[in-house]
Amino acid sequence: MNEAKYIWMDGELVPWADAKIHILTHTLHYGNAVFEGTRAYQTDDGLAIFKLDEHCRRLYNSAKIVAIKPNMDFGTVKQAHIDLLRANNFKNNVYLRPLIYLGYGQMGIYHKNVPVNTSIAAWEWGAYLGAEGLEQGIRACTSSITRNPNRSTFGKAKAAGNYLNSQMAKYEAIENGFDEALMLDENGFIAEGTGECIFIVRNGKLISPPNDNSLESITQATVLELAKDLGIEVERRNITRDEIYISDELFLTGTAAEVTPVREFDHRTIGEGKRGLVTEALQKAYFDVVFGRNEKYKHYLTYI
Ligand SMILES: Cc1ncc(COP(=O)(O)O)c(C=O)c1O
């Protein structure tokens, strides 16, 4: 773990080692909390958070979905991201983890009267699926685990409890020798990765599933915007696992995963077994945006 100096907790900057909570913290037992994964990049003009507003909005929307009433207002939490990065004086790219959780004070499943707490941690973090993965592509498989169904969980919330499913799928994939798992929805269509949305390229067309069974991904939206700029034809429709086998390119998008090519899926080589040309162009365009090299999208950056 790349420890930093401070973690923000309910309005205070607390030294990293002192950022502790009680063992009877409600979330620890029943899994109801909401969080974000947000990145800040070292641009030529200093550290800048990418799409801070969008991430904060999704955080508050997630809280609404799972019936958590945040204890801090939106503006305070948004500003706290900036204050935290300033206080920590990071030298490399940073990952931020805001969390709104149910704290200490009452046990039992009914959660309405449990005190709510908010924290933001930030630390220096490189490529989630490895620097080599970004260039060479990773190996993925279809998970035996179905993505959380819409009938029993709230998949539009980036809620802690939802990630038991992702964690089991990721565990299975890694233990079976893969880097990442793609989960199917209840109808057998590809839903999403354990922490990413998916794209394929077929005959020059970029295809990504609708968000019926995936998080409303901020990176996916960025990539779709960039594809338009590059004149790439885009289609939003369901994809089956066998269509991936015969696709020309497959890549994953997420704040952590950024734009990561997949070179092999279920033991089938995808395309030429390396990062494809469309993936490469979109990956380059994405990094240009987050590193502040594209004037058109500088408004997505919050400079520290
Ligand atoms: C399950 C899941 N799907 C998709 C994504 C991609 O979302 P975003 O691009 O907003 O990070 C994530 C990561 O946050 C995720 O955890």
The ligand as an SDF file (V2000), in Angstrom:
LIG
                    3D

 16 16  0  0  0  0  0  0  0  0999 V2000
  -18.6120   -2.9080  -11.7700 C   0  0  0  0  0  0  0  0  0  0  0  0
  -18.0250   -1.7460  -12.4880 C   0  0  0  0  0  0  0  0  0  0  0  0
  -18.4000   -1.5100  -13.7640 N   0  0  0  0  0  0  0  0  0  0  0  0
  -17.8840   -0.4870  -14.4610 C   0  0  0  0  0  0  0  0  0  0  0  0
  -16.9440    0.3730  -13.9050 C   0  0  0  0  0  0  0  0  0  0  0  0
  -16.3910    1.4910  -14.7000 C   0  0  0  0  0  0  0  0  0  0  0  0
  -16.8710    2.7110  -14.1860 O   0  0  0  0  0  0  0  0  0  0  0  0
  -16.0580    4.0590  -14.3090 P   0  0  0  0  0  0  0  0  0  0  0  0
  -15.6270    4.1800  -15.7150 O   0  0  0  0  0  0  0  0  0  0  0  0
  -17.0260    5.1080  -13.9510 O   0  0  0  0  0  0  0  0  0  0  0  0
  -14.9100    3.9740  -13.3750 O   0  0  0  0  0  0  0  0  0  0  0  0
  -16.5330    0.1600  -12.5920 C   0  0  0  0  0  0  0  0  0  0  0  0
  -15.5470    1.0430  -11.9550 C   0  0  0  0  0  0  0  0  0  0  0  0
  -15.9160    1.9800  -11.2850 O   0  0  0  0  0  0  0  0  0  0  0  0
  -17.0920   -0.9110  -11.8650 C   0  0  0  0  0  0  0  0  0  0  0  0
  -16.7080   -1.1430  -10.6060 O   0  0  0  0  0  0  0  0  0  0  0  0
  1  2  1  0
  2  3  1  0
  2 15  2  0
  3  4  2  0
  4  5  1  0
  5  6  1  0
  5 12  2  0
  6  7  1  0
  7  8  1  0
  8  9  2  0
  8 10  1  0
  8 11  1  0
 12 13  1  0
 12 15  1  0
 13 14  2  0
 15 16  1  0
M  END
$$$$
